[in-house]
Amino acid sequence: MNYDCELIQDLIPLVKDGVASEKSAEAVAEHTKECPVCREMAETEPQIAMPPLRESENSELSKVTTYKTRIKKRRKLIIALAVLCAIVLAVGSGLVAVQVAKFLVKGESYTTRDIAEYGNYSGHIEAEREGFLSLLEIFPKAIPQSAKAEDYYYFCNNGMLDNSYQLYLLCAYDEGDFALEKARLESIELTLRDEIHRPAITDTGFNYCAVVTIFGYKDSFEYALIDSTTKTIAYVFAQSMGIDNEIVPQKYRPQGFQPPREALNEFGSYHFYQFKIGDGYYIPGIDNIS
């Protein structure tokens, strides 16, 4: 199979660092057999010194998604579409080009309030599951039979720059399940290369005790609000579009919360799932969303 040299050259550092998928490594090996330019780069590209991985970490990193590679691909797509529109405009079909551009920028969307669909985050639009900036650790894997889902909303869109999502769940629990769910939220952690991440747990900046995993990164937010008085928990995830004020009630939106300064990344935002490896940020196990 023929591969674009620029794509292979983007993959070479990832293969060197041991964070590329098996298919990506095979593509690089196949391409460099025939391409002397990329082969020379593969042989001379410096490898970042990193400690050896344990077997469990190897399997974890084989599923890592790099934002840098995804963004590069989307930028290439944008450039290609811009060229296509320019060509169509040049031959006098401007209306067609405008309509095509509007469709591609807007993308496909899917919306549901059907609680029976809770936990289903794939198959509605193209590349739906692969587009998450979150592992959705805040949200329960399943809703207990004793719990009442008082509100549910799921929206996804695959517009050009990044997939956007809006996920909101409001559950009322009985006393036993509320205690179990509260304990689960407060014990969430993520480990990679012996680095342990825990969410920010705070009583300030929200109307209720909050467990926060994403705040402000690319206009994305993820948190759970625990109301011990009513045994109710609100779960919120918004990606690349901010929190929809028409979906999430005012009392469940942030009220001046500021992430801990020491937890902010170099972008000035808070992202519990991000681990810095080499010169990139990665999310372990992103393919495990179900």
ZIFENSUL-V35832 format. One record per pair of residues at least 24 apart in sequence whose C-alpha atoms are under 7 Angstrom apart, sorted by sequence separation. I is the first residue (numbers start at 0). J is the second residue. D is the distance in Angstrom with one decimal. If there is no record, write none. Layout:
# ZIFENSUL-V35832
I/J/D
I/J/D
This chain:
# ZIFENSUL-V35832
146/170/6.4
147/171/5.2
146/171/5.6
147/172/6.6
146/172/4.5
184/210/6.9
145/172/6.6
146/173/6.5
2/30/6.7
145/173/6.4
8/37/6.6
11/41/6.1
16/46/6.4
15/46/5.7
16/47/6.3
125/157/7.0
130/162/5.4
4/37/6.9
114/151/6.1
112/151/5.4
112/152/4.6
20/61/5.2
111/152/6.0
112/153/6.4
18/60/5.7
19/61/6.5
20/62/6.8
111/153/5.4
18/61/6.1
110/153/5.6
111/154/6.7
110/154/4.4
206/250/6.4
18/63/6.9
109/154/5.6
110/155/6.7
109/155/5.4
108/155/5.5
109/156/6.6
137/184/6.6
108/156/4.3
205/253/5.1
206/254/6.9
107/156/5.5
108/157/6.8
204/253/6.2
205/254/4.9
106/156/6.3
107/157/5.6
204/254/4.9
106/157/5.2
107/158/6.9
204/255/4.8
205/256/6.4
106/158/4.2
204/256/3.6
216/268/5.1
105/158/5.2
106/159/6.9
177/230/6.0
203/256/6.6
204/257/6.9
215/268/5.2
216/269/6.3
104/158/5.3
214/268/6.2
215/269/6.5
216/270/6.6
103/158/6.7
104/159/5.4
214/269/5.1
103/159/6.7
174/230/6.9
213/269/5.5
214/270/6.6
173/230/6.9
213/270/4.6
172/230/5.6
212/270/6.1
213/271/6.1
171/230/5.9
172/231/6.1
212/271/4.9
171/231/4.3
170/231/5.6
171/232/6.6
170/232/5.5
169/232/5.9
170/233/6.5
169/233/4.4
168/233/5.8
169/234/6.3
168/234/5.1
167/234/5.7
168/235/6.7
167/235/4.8
166/235/5.9
167/236/6.4
166/236/5.0
165/236/5.9
166/237/6.3
165/237/4.6
164/237/5.5
165/238/6.6
198/271/6.1
164/238/5.0
197/271/6.8
163/238/5.1
196/271/6.3
163/239/5.1
163/240/6.3
161/239/7.0
167/247/6.9
137/222/6.5
73/159/6.8
137/223/6.4
73/160/6.3
138/234/6.4
133/272/6.8
134/285/6.0
134/288/6.2
129/286/6.9
120/289/6.6
119/289/6.7
118/289/6.8
66/280/6.9
65/280/6.6
65/281/5.4
64/281/6.1
63/281/6.3
64/282/6.2
63/282/5.8
63/283/5.0
62/283/6.7
63/284/6.0
64/285/6.8
62/284/5.4
63/285/6.4
60/283/6.0
62/285/6.7
59/283/5.9
62/286/6.1
59/284/5.7
47/277/6.7
